Amino acid sequence: MEPPYSYLQVDIQEHPTPIEFPPPFSIEEFNLYHHHGYPPHMNYDKNALYMNHLSLSEEKPDPYCKESPQAPPTPSTSSESSFKLKQSPTVPEESIKNLSVKQLIRAKHTLQQRIKRQNETPEQQAARRQRNAELNRRRRQNKEDIRVTIEKTKNRLRQRMKREIDRMLRTRQKRDDFLRETFEQMAAVFADENMLQYQERVANVLWEISKAGGVETASHGSETSGTSTTERSGS
């Protein structure tokens, strides 16, 4: 019996040829392939693609136009006024063509909100203002919290940098004191020509001190090196 879902199992030998990567191409070939031989999309009239429903505005008027208060026309000139409204729209077509889709959507949303605010009751207006005040207060509080957090982080970084610099300076001061004392002791015992043979040993001590890095390690190394130098000078 055939196992279930056998049609989902892909045979590995079904596609034995490796993937053929395309050769390097020019920008013109890239644009030609992706735009299917047509000029780029910004040469088209985008509003003609998206705003076809504007042509249906005569058959389907905006429902908000019914709510807006208008003076009732006289029955004698009602047909003439409607004919004039159809012939001369409130917004000329030239300005509509120059507008982008985003601007039209934004204007529509603004008009909807304005009509909604005009038709709301005083209770709804008070509730809306209270909700907006709460949102603004929360937004200001969030901004303040973010500012306080950033300031705290900056202060922590400043304190950490100050501690690190102080530690480096203390380590350097201890190292300088140790070197000065060591060379003073050596100069009191050895002559200048005899001190040249201890240059390599002093360099090794310096490398050990700089490798340790810690204040305690540096001080411990200075004590042991000082005692060994004193023993050498005594011998």
N, C-alpha and C positions, 0 to 999 in steps of 0.2 A: 504493500500500500504506500502511496506517495505521502511523505511527511507533510504535516500542515505548514502553511506559510512558505512553501518551497519557492513560490514565485517571488518572495522578497529576498531570497538568498542570491546574491550576485555571484556569478561564476568569475573567478579571478582570471581565467584564461580567455574570458570573453573580450577583453580589451588588452591584448598583449603589447600593443605599441605604446611607447612612452609619450608623455605630454610634449607636444611641440610648442616651445615658447616662441612667440612672435619675434621677428627681427626688430631692431631699433627703428623707430619711425619718426617722421617729422611732425611738427605741429599741424601742418596742413592736412596730412593724412589722418591724424587723430581727429581733427574737426570734421573732415569729410566722412569718416566712419561713424562718428557719434551723432552727427546731424543729418546723416543719410543724404549727403550731397546738396542739402539746402543751405541757404545763408543762416547765420546764427539767429537764435530766437528773438533777440531784442530788436531785430528789424521788423518783426511783425507788429500788428496792432493788437496788443493784449486785451484792450477793452472790448474789441470786437469779438474776442473769444469768450470773455467772461460775462459781458453785460448784455447778452441777448434778451434778457427779460425786460430791458428798458423799452424795447420795441413793442412789448405787450402791455405797456402801461395804459394805453387807450382802452383796451378791452377789459383789463383788470386794474381799476384804480386802487390807490393805496387806501387801506381801511382807516388810516389816521386822518385822511382828508375829510371823512364824514364827521369826525368829532370836532374838528376845528370850527370855531364859530364864524359863520359867513352870513352876510345879509341876503335874505331870500330875494331872488330876482323877480321882476314883474312877469306875469304870464305872457305879456305881448312879446317881450324880447328874450324869452328863455331859450328858444331855438337858436337865435342869433348869437347869444352869449356863449352857449355851449359850442357852437361852430367856431367862434373866435378862440375859445379855450383850446379846442383841438388843433386849430391852425397855429396858434402862437403859444407854445408851452412856457411855463414860468422860468425854466432853466434852458438857455440856448444850447443847441447841440454842440457848438464849438467848444464851450467850456466843459461839457461832459466828456468830449473826446480827449481833452487835455488832462483830465483827472485820471489818477490811477485807481486801481481796484481798492487798494488799502484806504485811500482817502474817502472813497464813496462809502465803504463799509463803516468807517469811523464817523462820517457825517450822519449816516442812517442811525447808528447807535446813539449819537448825541441827540438827534431829534426824538428818538423813542424815549430816552430818559427824560427829556424836557417835557414831552406830552404826559408822561407818566407822573412827573412831579406836579404838573398843572392840575391833574385830575384827582390827586390824592386828598384825603380828608385831613383835618388838623391833627387827629390822633396818629394817622400814618406818618404825617410830617414830623411830629414830635418823636415817634419811634425811630424814624430814619435818622434824624439828627442825633439822637442818643446813641444809636448804633455807630454812626460815623465818628462821634466823639470818642467812643470806646475804642474803635479801631485806630484812630489817630493817637490816642494815649498809649495803646499797646505798641504801636509802631515806634513812637518816641522812646518808650521804655526799652524796646529791643535795641534801638540805636545806642542808647545810653549804656546798656549792658555790654554791647560789643566794644564801645569805647573804653569802658572800665577794664574789660578783659585785656584789651590791647595794652593799656597803660600798665596793668599788673605784669604782663609778660615783659614789657620793656624794662620795668624796674628790676625784675628778677635777672634779666640779662645784664643790666648795668652792674648789679651787685656781684654777679658771678665774674664778670670781667674785672671788676675792682679786686676781688679776692685773688684771682689768678695772677694779676699784675703784681699785687703785694707779695704773693708767694714767690714769684720769679725774682723779684727784687731782693727778698730776704735770702734766697738761695745764692744769688750772685754775690751779695755782701759777705755771706759766710765763706764762699769760695775765695773771694778776694782776700779776706782776713787770713784764711788758712795759707794761701800762697805767700802772702807778705811775711807771715811768721816763719814759714818754712825757709824761705830764701834768706831771711835775717839770721836764722840759726845756722844755715849752711855757710853763709858769708862769714859768720863769726869763727867757724872752725876751719873751713877750706880756703885755699887761695883760688883766684879766678881761673887759673888754668886747670885746677883739679875739679872745678864745678862743671866743666864741659862734659865730663864723662857721665854726669848724672842727668843730662838733658832727657835721654830716652826714658829713664825711670820716672822723672817728673811728668813727662808727657803721658805715660801710662796711668799715673795717679790722676791726672786731669781728666783723662778719658773715662776712668771708673767713676769719678765724681759726677761728670756730666751725664753718664749713662744712668746712674742711680736716680737722679732728678729730685728725689724727695728731700725734705729738709732734714728729717731724722737720719736718713742714710748719709747725707752729705756731712752732717756733724759727726756721725760715728766714724766715717772715713777719715775726717780731719783728725780726730783723736788718735786713731790707730796709726795713721801715716805720721803724725807728729811724734808719737812714741817711737816708731821704727826709725825715723830720722834722728831722733835724739840718741837711740842706741847705736846707730851707725856712726854718728859724730863722736860718741864716747869711745867706740872701738877704734 
